[in-house]
Amino acid sequence: MSKIQQLRKLAKLERECREIRAALKISLPNEVLYRASPRAWPDEDVVVEAVGQGDARLLIVEGNYPIDYLIKSERIFPSEDEACEAADKMTT
C-alpha cells in the first residue's frame, strides 16, 4: 500500500471515529471537559480530560495548565459524566 493510500485510509478511519464518537456522545481524546479552581486550593486546578473511549481522567494540577503543570493527583473514571460530577463536588 502506497503512502497516499495509507493517508486516505487514515482520513477515512478518522471520519468513522468522529461519527462513532458523535453517535455515542463521547469526547475526543485529551479534550478538556471540566476545569475549575477550588477555593480551598487557590494554586491548583481540578481538570477532567476525556480519554476518548467514553472514560475520563480527573486531575488535580498545579501550575499553568495545560502548558506547564505538575499532576498532583490522577483518577480514572469509567465515564465522562462520573468524572465531571466528582470534579464538581470537589470544587463546590
DAHUHU-V398676 format. One record per residue. N is the residue number from 1. RES is the residue in three letters. OMEGA is omega in degrees with one decimal (none if undefined). Layout:
n=N res=RES omega=OMEGA
n=N res=RES omega=OMEGA
This chain:
n=1 res=MET omega=-178.2
n=2 res=SER omega=179.6
n=3 res=LYS omega=179.8
n=4 res=ILE omega=177.2
n=5 res=GLN omega=178.9
n=6 res=GLN omega=178.7
n=7 res=LEU omega=177.2
n=8 res=ARG omega=178.1
n=9 res=LYS omega=178.4
n=10 res=LEU omega=178.9
n=11 res=ALA omega=178.5
n=12 res=LYS omega=178.8
n=13 res=LEU omega=177.5
n=14 res=GLU omega=178.2
n=15 res=ARG omega=179.4
n=16 res=GLU omega=178.2
n=17 res=CYS omega=178.5
n=18 res=ARG omega=-180.0
n=19 res=GLU omega=179.1
n=20 res=ILE omega=178.9
n=21 res=ARG omega=179.2
n=22 res=ALA omega=-179.6
n=23 res=ALA omega=-179.6
n=24 res=LEU omega=-178.2
n=25 res=LYS omega=174.4
n=26 res=ILE omega=-172.4
n=27 res=SER omega=175.9
n=28 res=LEU omega=176.1
n=29 res=PRO omega=177.6
n=30 res=ASN omega=177.0
n=31 res=GLU omega=179.2
n=32 res=VAL omega=-177.8
n=33 res=LEU omega=-175.4
n=34 res=TYR omega=174.3
n=35 res=ARG omega=179.0
n=36 res=ALA omega=175.6
n=37 res=SER omega=177.8
n=38 res=PRO omega=178.3
n=39 res=ARG omega=-177.8
n=40 res=ALA omega=-179.1
n=41 res=TRP omega=-174.3
n=42 res=PRO omega=-179.4
n=43 res=ASP omega=-176.8
n=44 res=GLU omega=175.0
n=45 res=ASP omega=171.2
n=46 res=VAL omega=-174.6
n=47 res=VAL omega=171.4
n=48 res=VAL omega=177.8
n=49 res=GLU omega=175.2
n=50 res=ALA omega=174.0
n=51 res=VAL omega=174.6
n=52 res=GLY omega=178.9
n=53 res=GLN omega=178.5
n=54 res=GLY omega=179.0
n=55 res=ASP omega=-177.3
n=56 res=ALA omega=176.1
n=57 res=ARG omega=177.6
n=58 res=LEU omega=-178.6
n=59 res=LEU omega=164.8
n=60 res=ILE omega=-174.2
n=61 res=VAL omega=175.7
n=62 res=GLU omega=179.0
n=63 res=GLY omega=-174.0
n=64 res=ASN omega=180.0
n=65 res=TYR omega=4.4
n=66 res=PRO omega=-174.0
n=67 res=ILE omega=-173.3
n=68 res=ASP omega=-173.7
n=69 res=TYR omega=178.1
n=70 res=LEU omega=176.8
n=71 res=ILE omega=179.7
n=72 res=LYS omega=-179.4
n=73 res=SER omega=178.8
n=74 res=GLU omega=178.0
n=75 res=ARG omega=179.7
n=76 res=ILE omega=177.9
n=77 res=PHE omega=-178.7
n=78 res=PRO omega=177.9
n=79 res=SER omega=178.3
n=80 res=GLU omega=-179.5
n=81 res=ASP omega=179.1
n=82 res=GLU omega=179.7
n=83 res=ALA omega=179.2
n=84 res=CYS omega=177.4
n=85 res=GLU omega=178.5
n=86 res=ALA omega=178.9
n=87 res=ALA omega=-179.9
n=88 res=ASP omega=177.9
n=89 res=LYS omega=179.5
n=90 res=MET omega=-173.3
n=91 res=THR omega=179.4
n=92 res=THR omega=none
